[in-house]
């Protein structure tokens, strides 16, 4: 018969959300010590000593439910789809816009690899606005991003490079109209007015 190990008293200690109240009088089927524990939410359960010490259990289940609820809420939020699209453009070579973002070195900062951090920094997306980088040559990070209207984004675009074939087809009058319209939008955005 093997000698029992010396009992380590866990009374009064905390393990995650568990607070150990007392030693349970009965051992488990395998002869393990069990403890009466109270979760922060108020539920009391009997938990094996080993599960407490190795961190196998942190609560009665309320912690997992809260995390699942938070994740569901974030998935449903409009900001999640903005975050997901931003990451796809920068990291997925199969994305249709990858060559304009990840292909030319635009990345997402380490903090924004988590949607919760992105949401904490940017907040909810205002209606009619989308994510915009203030400096288009830099990546996505809190100091370089804002929610912007379509007019602001048009004014903040990189210069469009036409191919020679397209340039031959377009008339000079159409090109002049395009340049004038772009200039109007940039001026309106710079002065804080909404472009017509």
C-alpha positions as CSV (number, residue, x, y, z in Angstrom):
1,X,0.0,0.0,0.0
2,X,1.4,3.4,-1.0
3,X,1.7,6.2,1.5
4,X,-0.6,9.2,0.9
5,X,1.1,12.5,0.1
6,X,1.0,15.3,2.6
7,X,-2.1,17.3,2.2
8,X,-1.6,20.8,0.9
9,X,-4.1,23.1,2.4
10,X,-5.8,25.3,-0.2
11,X,-8.4,26.8,2.1
12,X,-8.8,30.6,1.4
13,X,-6.8,30.5,-1.8
14,X,-8.1,31.7,-5.2
15,X,-7.8,29.8,-8.6
16,X,-9.2,31.9,-11.4
17,X,-12.7,32.7,-10.2
18,X,-12.8,29.9,-7.7
19,X,-12.4,30.7,-4.0
20,X,-11.6,27.6,-1.9
21,X,-13.9,27.4,1.1
22,X,-13.1,24.1,2.8
23,X,-11.8,20.6,2.4
24,X,-14.6,18.1,1.2
25,X,-14.9,15.1,3.6
26,X,-14.9,12.5,0.9
27,X,-12.2,11.8,-1.6
28,X,-12.8,11.1,-5.3
29,X,-12.9,7.5,-6.7
30,X,-9.2,7.7,-7.4
31,X,-8.4,8.9,-3.9
32,X,-7.9,12.5,-4.9
33,X,-8.5,15.3,-2.4
34,X,-11.6,17.4,-3.2
35,X,-12.4,21.0,-2.2
36,X,-15.6,22.9,-1.7
37,X,-15.2,26.0,-3.9
38,X,-17.4,29.1,-4.5
39,X,-17.3,30.9,-7.9
40,X,-17.4,34.7,-8.1
41,X,-20.9,34.3,-9.5
42,X,-22.0,32.6,-6.3
43,X,-22.2,29.0,-7.4
44,X,-20.7,26.4,-5.1
45,X,-19.1,23.1,-6.4
46,X,-16.8,20.4,-5.3
47,X,-13.6,20.5,-7.3
48,X,-10.6,18.1,-7.4
49,X,-7.4,19.4,-6.0
50,X,-5.4,18.5,-9.1
51,X,-7.8,20.5,-11.4
52,X,-7.4,23.6,-9.3
53,X,-3.6,23.4,-9.0
54,X,-2.9,22.9,-12.8
55,X,-5.4,25.5,-13.8
56,X,-7.7,23.0,-15.5
57,X,-10.7,24.8,-14.1
58,X,-11.1,28.5,-13.6
59,X,-14.8,28.9,-12.9
60,X,-18.1,27.1,-12.8
61,X,-18.5,27.8,-16.5
62,X,-19.6,31.4,-16.3
63,X,-16.2,32.6,-17.6
64,X,-16.5,30.6,-20.8
65,X,-20.1,31.8,-21.3
66,X,-19.0,35.4,-21.0
67,X,-16.1,35.0,-23.4
68,X,-18.5,33.3,-25.9
69,X,-21.0,36.1,-25.6
70,X,-18.4,38.8,-26.1
71,X,-17.0,37.0,-29.2
72,X,-20.6,36.6,-30.6
73,X,-21.2,40.3,-30.0
74,X,-18.0,41.3,-31.7
75,X,-18.7,39.0,-34.7
76,X,-22.1,40.7,-35.1
77,X,-20.7,44.2,-34.9
78,X,-20.2,46.1,-38.1
79,X,-16.7,46.9,-37.0
80,X,-15.8,43.2,-37.2
81,X,-16.3,43.1,-41.0
82,X,-14.2,46.3,-41.4
83,X,-11.4,44.7,-39.4
84,X,-11.6,41.4,-41.3
85,X,-11.5,43.2,-44.6
86,X,-8.5,45.2,-43.6
87,X,-6.6,42.1,-42.6
88,X,-7.6,40.3,-45.8
89,X,-6.3,43.2,-48.0
90,X,-3.0,43.1,-46.2
91,X,-2.3,39.4,-45.6
92,X,-4.3,37.4,-48.1
93,X,-2.5,37.2,-51.5
94,X,-5.7,35.9,-53.1
95,X,-7.7,39.0,-52.1
96,X,-8.5,41.1,-55.2
97,X,-7.0,44.3,-53.6
98,X,-3.9,42.6,-52.1
99,X,-1.5,44.1,-54.7
100,X,-2.6,47.6,-53.6
101,X,-2.1,46.9,-49.8
102,X,-0.1,43.8,-48.7
103,X,1.6,43.6,-52.1
104,X,3.1,47.1,-51.6
105,X,4.1,46.6,-48.0
106,X,1.0,47.9,-46.1
107,X,0.6,45.9,-42.9
108,X,-1.6,45.9,-39.7
109,X,0.1,46.7,-36.4
110,X,0.5,44.0,-33.8
111,X,-2.1,45.5,-31.5
112,X,-4.8,45.3,-34.2
113,X,-4.3,41.6,-34.8
114,X,-7.1,41.3,-32.2
115,X,-10.6,42.6,-33.2
116,X,-11.2,43.6,-29.5
117,X,-8.2,46.0,-29.6
118,X,-9.2,47.4,-33.0
119,X,-12.7,48.0,-31.6
120,X,-11.3,49.7,-28.4
121,X,-9.1,52.1,-30.5
122,X,-11.5,52.9,-33.4
123,X,-15.0,52.4,-31.7
124,X,-18.1,51.6,-33.7
125,X,-18.2,52.5,-37.4
126,X,-20.3,55.6,-37.9
127,X,-23.0,55.2,-40.6
128,X,-21.8,56.2,-44.1
129,X,-18.1,56.1,-43.1
130,X,-15.4,53.6,-43.7
131,X,-11.8,53.0,-42.5
132,X,-9.2,55.4,-44.0
133,X,-5.5,55.7,-43.6
134,X,-4.4,59.3,-43.2
135,X,-1.0,58.6,-44.9
136,X,-1.5,56.0,-47.7
137,X,2.1,55.0,-47.7
138,X,1.9,53.8,-44.0
139,X,0.1,50.8,-42.6
140,X,-2.9,50.4,-40.3
141,X,-2.2,51.6,-36.8
142,X,-4.2,53.8,-34.4
143,X,-2.4,57.1,-35.2
144,X,-2.8,56.6,-39.0
145,X,-6.4,55.6,-39.2
146,X,-9.8,57.4,-39.0
147,X,-13.4,56.9,-40.0
148,X,-13.9,59.0,-43.2
149,X,-16.6,59.8,-45.7
150,X,-16.4,58.8,-49.3
151,X,-15.4,62.4,-50.3
152,X,-12.6,62.4,-47.7
153,X,-11.4,59.1,-49.0
154,X,-11.5,60.2,-52.6
155,X,-9.4,63.3,-51.7
156,X,-6.9,61.1,-49.9
157,X,-6.3,58.6,-52.7
158,X,-2.9,57.9,-54.3
159,X,-2.6,59.4,-57.8
160,X,-4.2,57.1,-60.4
161,X,-1.7,55.7,-63.0
162,X,-3.4,55.2,-66.4
163,X,-1.9,52.6,-68.8
164,X,-0.7,53.9,-72.2
165,X,-3.6,52.0,-73.9
166,X,-6.2,53.7,-71.8
167,X,-4.6,57.1,-72.1
168,X,-4.8,57.0,-75.9
169,X,-8.5,56.2,-75.7
170,X,-9.4,58.9,-73.3
171,X,-9.9,62.4,-74.7
172,X,-8.0,65.3,-73.1
173,X,-11.3,67.0,-72.2
174,X,-12.4,64.0,-70.1
175,X,-9.0,63.9,-68.4
176,X,-9.2,67.6,-67.6
177,X,-12.7,67.1,-66.1
178,X,-11.4,64.3,-63.9
179,X,-8.4,66.4,-62.7
180,X,-10.7,69.3,-61.9
181,X,-13.2,67.1,-60.0
182,X,-10.4,65.5,-58.0
183,X,-9.0,69.0,-57.2
184,X,-12.4,70.2,-56.0
185,X,-12.8,67.2,-53.7
186,X,-9.3,67.6,-52.2
187,X,-9.9,71.4,-51.6
188,X,-13.3,70.7,-50.0
189,X,-11.8,68.0,-47.7
190,X,-8.8,70.2,-46.8
191,X,-11.2,73.1,-45.8
192,X,-13.5,70.7,-43.9
193,X,-16.5,71.2,-46.2
194,X,-18.4,68.4,-47.8
195,X,-17.8,68.1,-51.5
196,X,-20.9,68.6,-53.8
